Amino acid sequence: MAMATRRALHFVFKVGNRFQTARFFRDVLGMKGITLISSQAVCNARKLEWPLSEVTEGIFETEAPGGYKFYLQDHSPPESDPVLKVTLAVSDLQKSLNYWSNLLGMKIYEKDEEKQRVLLGYADNQCKLELQGIKGTVDHAAAFGRIAFSCPQKELPDLEDLMKRENQKILTPLVSLDTPGKATVQVIILADPDGHEICFVGDEAFRELSKMDPEGSRLLDEAMAADKSDEWFTKQNKSKASG
């Protein structure tokens, strides 16, 4: 069953160098704040001399700080989400397909058993989720993140109940998170069979919280500069994650 009321929101990365990571997403990809359709992103990368390699005609591979790989299609972006898909490695494709499709309600768009890949999504105009089967277990190392979706707030208790009945892992039970002066959002965090973290939030409150702030870029830079994390790592004689 497809859940037309659910939508893909974002993917959370764990990063070491926030300044370089912010520069990559803003200046190279042109994001305002993973396969991306954007001839402008390709142009930006060339202009900034950011490493690019053409893996096939019109498709370029690049890396964000920390080693996250991005594939850029050298085309004008569509009116829908320019991010085409996020790919997750899975150790048992059928088991993962059952989880994401039958339990989380994603529609199957493509399935290739020979290549061990499935493309899923909640709507035609949204970023898709690609499951890529691999041989062996998934090694998350220390840099894995979390994928987030929204759904009507009233669906969250039912989702939690479903996961309990199916004996699926719940990392954070349904909870309300207060944001001073803003909407209170309800959140539940799950884990799929390979431990990929999945966050579902109430759509109504998330829309209130995620309104674009025209001063957001400047405020982010100021906040990163003010936290003096580099100084803290130096005093503690600890190495900050590279990238």
C-alpha positions as CSV (number, residue, x, y, z in Angstrom):
1,M,0.0,0.0,0.0
2,A,1.3,3.4,-0.9
3,M,1.1,6.2,1.6
4,A,0.3,9.3,-0.5
5,T,0.2,11.5,2.6
6,R,3.8,10.7,3.4
7,R,6.8,12.6,2.0
8,A,10.6,12.4,2.0
9,L,12.2,15.2,4.0
10,H,15.9,14.9,4.4
11,F,19.0,12.8,5.1
12,V,21.2,13.6,8.1
13,F,24.9,13.2,7.6
14,K,27.5,13.0,10.4
15,V,30.4,15.2,9.3
16,G,33.8,16.2,10.6
17,N,34.4,19.6,8.9
18,R,31.2,21.6,9.0
19,F,32.6,24.6,7.2
20,Q,33.8,22.5,4.2
21,T,30.6,20.5,4.2
22,A,28.4,23.6,4.2
23,R,30.6,25.1,1.4
24,F,30.0,21.9,-0.7
25,F,26.2,21.9,-0.3
26,R,25.8,25.6,-0.7
27,D,28.5,26.6,-3.2
28,V,28.9,23.4,-5.3
29,L,25.4,21.8,-5.2
30,G,23.6,25.2,-4.9
31,M,21.4,24.0,-2.1
32,K,19.6,26.3,0.3
33,G,19.7,25.2,3.8
34,I,22.0,11.4,-3.7
35,T,21.6,11.9,-7.1
36,L,21.0,15.4,-8.2
37,I,19.8,16.8,-11.5
38,S,21.6,20.1,-11.9
39,S,23.8,21.4,-14.7
40,Q,24.4,24.4,-12.4
41,A,26.0,22.1,-9.8
42,V,28.3,20.6,-12.4
43,C,29.2,24.2,-13.5
44,N,29.8,25.2,-9.9
45,A,32.1,22.3,-9.2
46,R,34.2,23.1,-12.2
47,K,34.4,26.7,-11.3
48,L,35.5,26.0,-7.8
49,E,37.8,23.2,-9.0
50,W,36.0,20.6,-6.9
51,P,37.0,17.1,-8.1
52,L,34.6,15.6,-10.6
53,S,34.9,12.4,-12.6
54,E,32.5,11.5,-15.4
55,V,31.3,7.9,-14.8
56,T,29.1,7.8,-17.9
57,E,27.9,10.4,-20.4
58,G,26.4,13.4,-18.6
59,I,26.7,11.8,-15.1
60,F,29.5,13.0,-12.8
61,E,30.7,11.5,-9.5
62,T,31.9,13.8,-6.7
63,E,32.5,13.6,-3.0
64,A,31.4,15.8,-0.1
65,P,33.8,16.3,2.8
66,G,33.7,13.1,4.8
67,G,33.6,10.8,1.7
68,Y,29.9,10.9,0.9
69,K,29.5,10.3,-2.8
70,F,27.1,12.3,-5.0
71,Y,26.2,11.7,-8.6
72,L,25.4,14.8,-10.6
73,Q,23.4,14.7,-13.9
74,D,24.3,17.5,-16.2
75,H,20.8,18.6,-17.0
76,S,18.5,21.4,-16.1
77,P,16.7,20.7,-12.9
78,P,13.1,19.6,-13.0
79,E,10.2,21.4,-11.3
80,S,10.0,18.5,-8.8
81,D,12.7,17.6,-6.3
82,P,16.1,17.8,-8.1
83,V,17.5,15.1,-5.7
84,L,16.5,11.9,-7.6
85,K,17.3,9.3,-5.0
86,V,19.2,8.3,-1.9
87,T,20.8,4.8,-2.0
88,L,21.1,2.6,1.0
89,A,23.1,-0.7,1.1
90,V,21.2,-3.7,2.4
91,S,22.4,-7.2,3.3
92,D,19.1,-9.0,2.4
93,L,17.2,-7.2,-0.4
94,Q,13.9,-9.2,0.1
95,K,13.9,-8.6,3.8
96,S,14.5,-4.9,3.4
97,L,11.9,-4.7,0.6
98,N,9.3,-6.2,2.9
99,Y,10.2,-3.7,5.6
100,W,10.2,-0.5,3.5
101,S,7.2,-1.5,1.2
102,N,4.9,-3.7,3.3
103,L,5.5,-2.1,6.7
104,L,6.4,1.6,5.8
105,G,4.1,1.6,2.8
106,M,6.5,2.7,0.0
107,K,5.5,2.1,-3.6
108,I,7.9,0.0,-5.7
109,Y,8.9,1.9,-8.8
110,E,11.6,-0.4,-10.2
111,K,13.0,-3.8,-9.3
112,D,16.0,-5.5,-10.7
113,E,16.7,-8.8,-9.1
114,E,19.8,-9.5,-11.3
115,K,21.4,-6.2,-10.1
116,Q,19.9,-6.6,-6.6
117,R,18.3,-3.2,-6.5
118,V,14.9,-1.8,-5.9
119,L,13.6,1.8,-6.3
120,L,10.9,2.9,-3.9
121,G,9.0,6.1,-3.0
122,Y,5.9,7.7,-1.6
123,A,5.1,9.8,-4.7
124,D,6.2,10.3,-8.3
125,N,7.5,13.8,-7.7
126,Q,9.5,13.0,-4.5
127,C,13.1,11.9,-3.9
128,K,13.2,8.1,-4.2
129,L,14.9,5.5,-2.0
130,E,17.1,3.0,-3.7
131,L,17.9,-0.3,-1.9
132,Q,21.1,-1.8,-3.2
133,G,21.8,-5.4,-2.1
134,I,25.4,-6.2,-1.2
135,K,27.3,-9.3,-0.3
136,G,27.8,-9.4,3.5
137,T,26.7,-7.2,6.3
138,V,26.4,-3.4,6.1
139,D,29.3,-1.6,7.8
140,H,28.0,1.7,9.2
141,A,31.4,2.7,10.6
142,A,31.2,6.0,12.4
143,A,29.6,8.3,9.8
144,F,26.2,6.9,9.0
145,G,23.2,9.2,9.3
146,R,19.5,9.1,9.3
147,I,16.8,9.4,6.7
148,A,13.6,11.4,7.6
149,F,10.0,11.3,6.4
150,S,6.9,13.1,7.4
151,C,3.3,11.9,7.8
152,P,0.1,13.3,9.3
153,Q,0.6,13.5,13.0
154,K,-2.4,11.2,13.6
155,E,-0.6,8.3,11.8
156,L,2.4,8.3,14.2
157,P,0.8,6.3,17.0
158,D,-0.4,3.7,14.5
159,L,3.1,3.4,13.0
160,E,4.5,2.8,16.5
161,D,1.9,0.2,17.2
162,L,2.7,-1.6,13.9
163,M,6.4,-1.7,14.6
164,K,5.7,-3.2,18.1
165,R,3.4,-5.8,16.7
166,E,6.0,-6.8,14.0
167,N,8.8,-6.9,16.6
168,Q,10.7,-4.2,14.7
169,K,13.4,-2.0,16.3
170,I,12.2,1.3,17.7
171,L,15.2,3.5,18.6
172,T,13.2,6.4,20.0
173,P,9.5,5.8,21.0
174,L,7.0,8.4,19.9
175,V,7.9,11.7,21.7
176,S,7.0,15.4,21.5
177,L,9.9,17.8,21.0
178,D,9.5,21.4,22.1
179,T,11.1,24.2,20.1
180,P,10.9,27.5,22.1
181,G,8.7,30.0,20.3
182,K,7.9,27.5,17.5
183,A,5.7,24.4,16.9
184,T,6.0,21.2,19.0
185,V,6.8,18.3,16.7
186,Q,6.1,14.6,17.4
187,V,8.9,12.2,16.4
188,I,9.5,8.5,16.3
189,I,12.9,7.0,15.2
190,L,13.0,3.4,13.8
191,A,15.7,1.2,12.4
192,D,15.4,-1.1,9.4
193,P,16.8,-4.7,9.3
194,D,20.3,-3.3,8.6
195,G,20.2,-0.7,11.3
196,H,19.6,2.3,9.0
197,E,17.9,5.0,11.1
198,I,14.5,6.3,10.0
199,C,12.8,9.3,11.5
200,F,9.1,10.0,11.0
201,V,7.8,13.3,12.1
202,G,4.3,14.9,12.2
203,D,4.0,16.8,8.9
204,E,1.9,19.7,10.2
205,A,4.4,20.8,12.8
206,F,7.4,20.1,10.6
207,R,6.1,22.4,7.9
208,E,5.9,25.1,10.5
209,L,9.5,24.5,11.7
210,S,11.0,24.1,8.3
211,K,10.1,27.5,6.8
212,M,13.1,29.0,5.0
213,D,14.9,31.7,6.9
214,P,16.5,34.3,4.6
215,E,19.2,34.8,7.2
216,G,19.8,31.0,7.6
217,S,23.1,30.8,5.8
218,R,24.6,33.7,7.8
219,L,23.3,32.4,11.1
220,L,24.7,29.0,10.4
221,D,28.2,30.4,9.7
222,E,28.1,32.5,12.8
223,A,26.9,29.6,15.0
224,M,29.7,27.3,13.7
225,A,32.3,30.0,14.3
226,A,31.0,30.7,17.8
227,D,31.1,27.2,19.1
228,K,34.9,27.0,19.0
229,S,34.9,23.2,18.6
230,D,38.4,23.3,17.0
231,E,39.8,24.9,20.1
232,W,38.1,22.2,22.3
233,F,39.5,19.3,20.3
234,T,43.0,20.9,20.5
235,K,42.8,21.3,24.3
236,Q,41.6,17.7,24.7
237,N,44.3,16.4,22.4
238,K,41.7,14.7,20.3
239,S,41.6,14.4,16.6
240,K,38.5,15.8,14.8
241,A,36.9,13.5,12.2
242,S,38.5,14.3,8.8
243,G,36.5,15.7,5.9
